[in-house]
Amino acid sequence: MSTMIQAIRMALHVGESRLGVTDIFGEDVGPPLGGVFTGTQGLETAWNTPLDERGIVGTAIGLAMAGRKPVAEIQFCDYAFNTIDLLKLAGNTYWSTGGDWNVPMVLMTPVGAGIRGSLYHSHSFDATATRIPGWKIVMPSTPLDAYGLLLSAIADPNPVFFLMPKALLRMKSAPGEQCPGEPDDDKALSQMIDAPLGDRTNWKPTWPELQELYIPIGEAKIAREGSHVTVLTYGRNVPMCLQAAEELAEEGIDTEIVDLRSLHPYDWPAITASIKKTNKVLCVNEDTEITNFGEHLIRRIIEELFYELHAPPKLLAGAHIPGIGLADNLERASVPQKETIKAAIQELAHHEP
């Protein structure tokens, strides 16, 4: 059973071998390292760039407009903020040229807390990404979703953000949710595609006979059926919300977990159907709470589903602070945890209309 980062690497292999990916690049993306999280080990088209995020994004735009199909990586999303003007150019090119020019690029970047990365390696990028028109935005919560969403991102003719929740990159597939074609034995898979320690000069991966899987961008997944409270979430928070929901089930609180998977476009019909069933909604993510993507969802929910609500919609998000603390207790206090998610669901469930 693959980890999420192995699933990403296998999707990139399918991309370069079958879907026309011509360049996979970024800081430490090529040999010998193959990415700081090992996401690009053994890939034929992977190469290293200077430590220059603006150069990475600008190169990706140029390659895409020149007829190539690049997948670029910003090593940590914390360093993507100085590329916003270039990201806006990539996003508006198709619109501003009247459909004459596509920009078929994928921008991968690890996001969020959970590894005690402190001030410069723990930011979120999801709300910022949603403010840049012209981009599709996906964030998986399982290895299988990472595989299927990345293949859909590669196949898309215009720019896609592939946001990788770094706290989940070592998470293994659940039984029965392996990427199509990977071996059932995780040790066998590791021996096939994980680079050895030490000298890698002559090492090459042995790729499994992978099959293509495309998860449509814009399609949410009901991660858990429920009837009392809807939780709208994505990425790292999905497993925590599921754990909280299972514990609350022992108290008689039945929670529905909607894994959005795509932040733009997002699955409004799935959101609507869930809220009409439960009549209560909580938005959970770890980006800072001011001008948060969950605030947008709540605004639309109030405008379009006000009379379906039996309690005020609630947002649980990251604290509005300059950065995440290095100490574990400071990081835990900065972003949602299972305990705070559980308390927020309880509050909504017990609210009397």
C-alpha positions as CSV (number, residue, x, y, z in Angstrom):
1,M,0.0,0.0,0.0
2,S,1.5,3.3,-1.1
3,T,2.1,6.4,0.9
4,M,0.7,9.7,-0.4
5,I,4.2,10.8,-1.6
6,Q,4.7,7.4,-3.4
7,A,1.3,7.9,-5.0
8,I,2.3,11.4,-6.2
9,R,5.6,10.0,-7.6
10,M,3.7,7.2,-9.4
11,A,1.3,9.7,-10.9
12,L,4.2,11.8,-12.1
13,H,5.7,8.7,-13.8
14,V,2.4,8.1,-15.6
15,G,2.4,11.8,-16.5
16,E,5.8,11.7,-18.1
17,S,5.5,8.3,-19.7
18,R,1.9,8.6,-21.1
19,L,0.4,12.1,-20.7
20,G,3.0,14.2,-22.3
21,V,4.7,15.8,-19.2
22,T,8.0,17.1,-20.5
23,D,9.6,18.8,-17.5
24,I,9.3,18.2,-13.8
25,F,11.5,20.7,-12.0
26,G,12.1,22.7,-8.8
27,E,14.6,23.0,-6.0
28,D,16.2,19.6,-5.3
29,V,13.6,18.0,-7.5
30,G,16.1,16.2,-9.8
31,P,18.9,13.7,-8.8
32,P,20.4,12.9,-6.5
33,L,17.8,13.9,-3.9
34,G,14.5,13.6,-5.9
35,G,12.6,16.1,-3.8
36,V,12.8,17.0,-0.1
37,F,9.9,14.6,0.5
38,T,11.1,12.1,-2.2
39,G,8.2,12.9,-4.5
40,T,10.3,13.0,-7.7
41,Q,12.9,10.2,-7.2
42,G,13.6,8.2,-10.3
43,L,11.6,10.4,-12.7
44,E,13.2,10.7,-16.2
45,T,12.2,14.4,-16.8
46,A,13.1,15.7,-13.3
47,W,15.7,18.4,-13.1
48,N,17.0,20.9,-10.5
49,T,16.6,24.7,-10.5
50,P,18.3,27.5,-8.7
51,L,16.8,28.6,-5.4
52,D,14.5,31.1,-7.1
53,E,10.7,30.6,-6.8
54,R,10.0,33.4,-9.3
55,G,12.3,31.8,-11.8
56,I,10.5,28.4,-11.3
57,V,7.1,29.9,-12.0
58,G,8.3,32.1,-14.8
59,T,10.0,29.1,-16.5
60,A,6.9,27.0,-16.1
61,I,4.8,29.6,-17.8
62,G,7.3,30.0,-20.6
63,L,7.6,26.3,-21.2
64,A,3.8,25.8,-21.1
65,M,3.2,28.6,-23.7
66,A,6.0,27.2,-25.9
67,G,4.1,23.9,-26.2
68,R,5.6,21.8,-23.4
69,K,3.8,20.4,-20.4
70,P,5.6,21.2,-17.2
71,V,5.1,20.2,-13.6
72,A,6.9,22.7,-11.3
73,E,7.4,22.5,-7.6
74,I,7.7,25.2,-5.0
75,Q,9.6,23.3,-2.3
76,F,7.4,24.8,0.5
77,C,4.3,27.0,-0.1
78,D,5.8,29.5,2.3
79,Y,8.0,30.6,-0.6
80,A,5.3,31.0,-3.1
81,F,4.0,34.3,-1.9
82,N,6.6,36.3,-3.8
83,T,5.4,34.8,-7.1
84,I,1.8,36.1,-6.9
85,D,2.1,38.5,-9.8
86,L,3.4,35.7,-12.0
87,L,0.7,33.3,-10.8
88,K,-1.9,35.9,-11.8
89,L,-0.4,36.1,-15.3
90,A,-0.6,32.3,-15.7
91,G,-4.2,32.4,-14.5
92,N,-5.4,35.1,-16.8
93,T,-3.6,34.2,-20.0
94,Y,-6.4,32.1,-21.5
95,W,-9.0,34.7,-20.7
96,S,-6.9,37.7,-21.8
97,T,-6.0,36.1,-25.1
98,G,-9.6,35.2,-25.9
99,G,-8.9,31.5,-25.7
100,D,-6.0,31.6,-28.1
101,W,-3.3,30.6,-25.5
102,N,-3.5,27.8,-23.0
103,V,-1.0,27.5,-20.1
104,P,-0.9,23.7,-19.4
105,M,1.1,23.7,-16.2
106,V,0.8,22.1,-12.8
107,L,2.3,23.8,-9.7
108,M,2.9,21.5,-6.8
109,T,3.7,22.7,-3.3
110,P,3.5,21.2,0.2
111,V,1.2,23.1,2.5
112,G,0.2,23.4,6.2
113,A,1.5,22.4,9.6
114,G,1.9,19.1,11.3
115,I,5.7,18.5,11.0
116,R,6.8,21.2,13.4
117,G,8.3,23.2,10.5
118,S,8.0,26.5,12.4
119,L,7.8,30.0,10.9
120,Y,9.0,29.3,7.3
121,H,7.7,25.8,6.7
122,S,4.2,25.6,8.1
123,H,2.1,28.2,6.2
124,S,-1.1,27.4,4.3
125,F,-1.7,28.6,0.7
126,D,-5.3,27.5,0.1
127,A,-7.1,30.8,0.7
128,T,-4.4,32.7,-1.3
129,A,-4.7,30.3,-4.2
130,T,-8.5,30.8,-4.3
131,R,-8.0,34.6,-4.8
132,I,-6.0,34.0,-8.1
133,P,-8.5,33.7,-10.9
134,G,-7.9,31.2,-13.7
135,W,-6.4,28.4,-11.6
136,K,-8.0,25.1,-10.6
137,I,-7.0,24.1,-7.0
138,V,-6.9,20.6,-5.6
139,M,-5.8,19.2,-2.2
140,P,-6.0,15.4,-1.5
141,S,-6.4,13.7,1.8
142,T,-5.6,10.1,0.8
143,P,-2.9,8.6,-1.5
144,L,-5.5,7.4,-4.0
145,D,-7.0,10.9,-4.2
146,A,-3.5,12.3,-4.7
147,Y,-2.9,9.9,-7.6
148,G,-6.2,10.6,-9.3
149,L,-6.3,14.3,-8.8
150,L,-2.7,14.8,-10.0
151,L,-3.4,12.8,-13.2
152,S,-6.5,15.1,-13.7
153,A,-4.3,18.2,-13.1
154,I,-1.7,17.0,-15.6
155,A,-4.4,16.3,-18.2
156,D,-6.0,19.8,-17.7
157,P,-5.1,22.3,-20.5
158,N,-4.7,25.2,-18.1
159,P,-3.0,25.9,-14.8
160,V,-3.7,23.8,-11.7
161,F,-2.4,24.1,-8.1
162,F,-1.7,20.7,-6.6
163,L,-1.5,21.5,-2.9
164,M,0.1,18.6,-0.9
165,P,-0.7,18.4,2.8
166,K,2.8,17.7,4.1
167,A,1.5,16.1,7.4
168,L,-0.1,13.4,5.3
169,L,2.7,12.7,2.8
170,R,3.8,9.5,4.7
171,M,0.2,8.4,5.3
172,K,-0.4,4.9,3.8
173,S,-3.4,3.9,1.7
174,A,-6.4,2.3,3.5
175,P,-7.0,-1.3,2.6
176,G,-8.7,-1.6,-0.8
177,E,-7.7,2.0,-1.8
178,Q,-4.4,1.4,-3.5
179,C,-3.5,3.1,-6.7
180,P,-4.5,1.0,-9.6
181,G,-1.6,-1.3,-10.6
182,E,0.5,-0.9,-7.5
183,P,1.5,-4.1,-5.6
184,D,-0.4,-5.0,-2.4
185,D,2.9,-5.4,-0.5
186,D,4.2,-2.0,0.6
187,K,7.7,-3.4,1.1
188,A,7.7,-4.7,-2.4
189,L,6.6,-1.3,-3.7
190,S,9.3,0.5,-1.7
191,Q,12.0,-1.8,-3.2
192,M,10.7,-1.0,-6.6
193,I,10.4,2.8,-6.5
194,D,12.2,4.2,-3.4
195,A,15.8,5.2,-4.0
196,P,18.4,3.5,-1.7
197,L,20.4,5.3,0.9
198,G,23.9,6.2,-0.1
199,D,25.2,6.1,-3.7
200,R,22.3,6.3,-6.3
201,T,24.5,6.8,-9.4
202,N,23.3,3.6,-11.1
203,W,19.9,3.2,-9.4
204,K,16.8,3.2,-11.5
205,P,13.2,2.5,-10.3
206,T,11.2,-0.5,-11.5
207,W,7.7,1.0,-12.0
208,P,4.7,-1.2,-11.5
209,E,2.1,-1.6,-14.3
210,L,0.1,1.4,-13.3
211,Q,-3.3,2.2,-14.6
212,E,-4.7,5.6,-15.2
213,L,-7.3,7.0,-12.8
214,Y,-8.8,10.5,-13.1
215,I,-10.7,12.0,-10.2
216,P,-12.7,14.9,-11.7
217,I,-11.6,18.3,-10.5
218,G,-14.5,19.9,-8.7
219,E,-16.0,16.7,-7.3
220,A,-16.2,16.3,-3.5
221,K,-16.3,13.0,-1.7
222,I,-18.5,12.1,1.3
223,A,-15.9,10.7,3.6
224,R,-18.5,9.8,6.2
225,E,-22.3,9.8,6.0
226,G,-24.1,11.5,8.8
227,S,-27.3,13.2,9.7
228,H,-26.7,15.8,12.5
229,V,-23.9,18.1,11.4
230,T,-22.1,18.7,8.1
231,V,-18.3,19.3,8.2
232,L,-16.8,20.8,5.1
233,T,-13.0,20.2,5.0
234,Y,-10.1,19.0,3.0
235,G,-6.4,18.0,3.1
236,R,-4.8,17.3,6.5
237,N,-8.0,18.0,8.5
238,V,-10.0,15.2,6.9
239,P,-8.5,12.3,9.0
240,M,-8.8,14.4,12.2
241,C,-12.4,15.2,11.4
242,L,-13.1,11.5,10.8
243,Q,-11.5,10.5,14.1
244,A,-13.5,13.2,15.9
245,A,-16.7,12.0,14.2
246,E,-16.2,8.4,15.2
247,E,-15.6,9.4,18.8
248,L,-18.7,11.6,18.8
249,A,-20.8,8.8,17.4
250,E,-20.4,7.1,20.8
251,E,-22.3,10.2,22.2
252,G,-25.1,9.8,19.7
253,I,-23.8,12.7,17.4
254,D,-23.9,11.6,13.8
255,T,-21.5,13.7,11.7
256,E,-21.2,13.9,7.9
257,I,-17.7,14.7,6.6
258,V,-17.5,16.3,3.2
259,D,-14.0,16.1,1.7
260,L,-14.0,18.9,-0.8
261,R,-10.8,17.8,-2.6
262,S,-11.2,20.8,-5.0
263,L,-11.3,24.4,-3.8
264,H,-11.9,25.7,-7.3
265,P,-14.1,24.7,-8.7
266,Y,-15.8,23.3,-5.7
267,D,-18.7,20.9,-5.5
268,W,-21.7,23.2,-4.5
269,P,-24.3,20.5,-5.3
270,A,-22.6,18.1,-2.8
271,I,-22.4,20.9,-0.2
272,T,-26.0,21.8,-0.7
273,A,-27.3,18.3,-0.4
274,S,-25.4,17.7,2.8
275,I,-26.6,20.9,4.5
276,K,-30.2,20.2,3.5
277,K,-29.8,16.8,5.2
278,T,-28.1,17.9,8.5
279,N,-29.2,21.7,8.7
280,K,-25.9,22.5,10.5
281,V,-22.5,23.2,9.1
282,L,-18.9,23.5,10.3
283,C,-16.0,24.6,8.0
284,V,-12.6,23.3,9.1
285,N,-9.2,24.2,7.6
286,E,-5.9,25.4,8.9
287,D,-5.4,28.6,7.0
288,T,-5.7,31.8,9.1
289,E,-9.2,32.6,10.1
290,I,-9.4,36.1,8.6
291,T,-10.3,36.1,4.9
292,N,-10.4,32.3,5.1
293,F,-11.8,30.2,2.3
294,G,-14.3,28.8,4.8
295,E,-15.6,32.3,5.2
296,H,-16.5,32.4,1.5
297,L,-18.3,29.1,1.9
298,I,-20.3,30.4,4.9
299,R,-21.2,33.6,3.0
300,R,-22.6,31.6,0.1
301,I,-24.4,29.1,2.5
302,I,-26.1,32.0,4.2
303,E,-27.1,33.7,1.0
304,E,-28.5,30.5,-0.7
305,L,-29.3,28.1,2.1
306,F,-30.3,30.4,5.0
307,Y,-33.7,28.8,5.5
308,E,-32.2,25.3,5.7
309,L,-30.0,26.2,8.7
310,H,-30.9,25.3,12.2
311,A,-27.8,26.9,13.7
312,P,-25.4,29.7,12.7
313,P,-22.6,28.3,10.4
314,K,-19.3,27.9,12.2
315,L,-15.7,28.2,11.1
316,L,-12.8,26.5,12.8
317,A,-9.5,27.6,11.3
318,G,-5.9,28.6,12.0
319,A,-5.1,31.5,14.4
320,H,-4.4,34.8,12.8
321,I,-0.8,35.0,13.7
322,P,2.4,35.7,11.8
323,G,3.6,32.1,11.8
324,I,3.5,28.7,13.5
325,G,5.6,28.1,16.5
326,L,8.4,25.5,16.5
327,A,7.4,24.0,19.9
328,D,4.7,21.3,19.6
329,N,2.3,23.0,22.0
330,L,2.6,26.3,20.0
331,E,1.9,24.5,16.7
332,R,-1.0,22.6,18.2
333,A,-2.5,25.9,19.5
334,S,-2.2,27.5,16.1
335,V,-4.2,25.2,13.9
336,P,-7.2,22.9,14.4
337,Q,-6.7,19.7,16.3
338,K,-8.9,16.7,16.8
339,E,-10.0,18.0,20.2
340,T,-11.0,21.4,18.9
341,I,-12.8,19.9,15.9
342,K,-14.7,17.6,18.3
343,A,-15.7,20.5,20.5
344,A,-16.9,22.6,17.6
345,I,-19.1,19.7,16.3
346,Q,-20.5,19.2,19.8
347,E,-21.4,22.9,20.1
348,L,-23.3,22.8,16.8
349,A,-25.0,19.5,17.5
350,H,-26.4,20.7,20.8
351,H,-27.5,24.1,19.4
352,E,-31.3,24.4,19.7
353,P,-33.0,26.2,16.8
